[in-house]
Amino acid sequence: MAKQKNTSWLDDEEEVSIEVQDCNGIPLDNGDSVIATKDIKVKGASDIKRWDVFKNIRLTDDAELIESGKMVLRTEFFKKK
């Protein structure tokens, strides 16, 4: 008689959701547009000016980072449009 393995941890799929918020605490979703709240110097690219708009953002695994194109942006410098 073969011993069965305990695989109960596979059945308990807990969905871990990270809530990403902008600088004002408003939740962000994939595809949102955000606006820069201050000037940011960027190495190797043109600087980000206040009120620059980034459209169609993507959320990352980190709650403090979002992606727009090839740039990774910190949420503390952006607000939802």
C-alpha angles and dihedrals in degrees: 000000000000120000113240118229120238105246098159090120088066091059095052099076106178111192109223111204123187115210110216116202133188124231090281095050095255112144117249126212135191110282096026124134121234134193126216113244096198142015112277126194113223124199114229095006141061115290122259112243126207112274094022108147124224113196131200098017123190124217120233133206088265116077091215097054135068131179128227115177106314095336126096111210133195113237094220090075098048138067130198115263 
